[in-house]
């Protein structure tokens, strides 16, 4: 598999090399002399590249520039396909592997909000209720209930449909990607405890917030991190975090390597 990986899956190779360097050091890896068998599944890799290419029009429709995809075998934690960008040969940013670069997760982080709340409280389950209602929350004083910028000057936490349906089960709040219950879940459980659990589940490089856009000055994370606002993670590790949930909480280290022969 590694014989073809450099030609057909360059982003995967970059990620595998990164994992090797973290284990053995860059000087040892660059010296070479190893035969490396990766976890890459070429048929899945080709399918992933096709899906990413066909979805680019949709990404651009929502004013995006780039996309990435990671596929993991849930029981084993082995990465079977990885696409770090649309075009590896793009001269401007093609060599950037967005699958292993810190990015905003958006609403996909909400899984951890509810998992942490259920995990740390004996009287909370998927059928427990949180209220999706308009009102002040830490970071959202809600003194102006008009639409948020750029449509208005409102400072309330809004859902994507600008509606507040009231009491919702955690099960439905997650399925409906509701913002208010997600932030409430993190605030009830505590930002630090929620983020800590997500890091235990798979975000081993951290789920971090920053003062600057260059991501050099780390800052405290607040309730807005519950909906992926102002916080960053790695996509490949994020996929492993979801896999941990699919394994009913059993963390399995993610790997790109099956075997190394010196």
Number of C-alpha atoms within 10 A of each C-alpha: 12 15 11 10 18 13 9 15 21 18 25 27 19 17 20 20 17 16 16 19 15 11 11 10 12 13 9 12 16 10 8 9 10 10 12 17 16 22 22 25 15 16 10 14 22 15 12 20 22 13 13 20 15 12 13 15 13 10 14 12 9 8 9 11 12 16 19 19 20 21 20 22 14 18 13 12 20 21 25 21 25 29 27 29 24 21 17 17 10 11 8 8 13 16 16 16 20 22 25 23 14 17 16 21 21 15 17 15 24 25 19 25 30 26 19 20 25 18 16 13 10 8 9 14 16 15 11 13 17 17 16 22 16 18 15 13 15 13 12 16 14 17 11 13 16 13 15 15 9 7 8 11 12 18 19 21 24 22 17 9 7 11 12 14 11 12 14 18 17 26 14 13 22 20 11 11 17 24 20 24 27 28 23 22 24 26 21 13 18 17 20 13 16 24 23 17 19 23 19 14 24 24 22 17 13 18 23 18 22 16 12 11 8 7 14 10 10 12 14 12 18 19 21 22 28 32 24 20 17 21 26 21 24 21 22 24 22 24 22 28 28 23 24 22 17 13 13 9 15 13 19 18 14 21 19 24 17 11 10 11 8 7
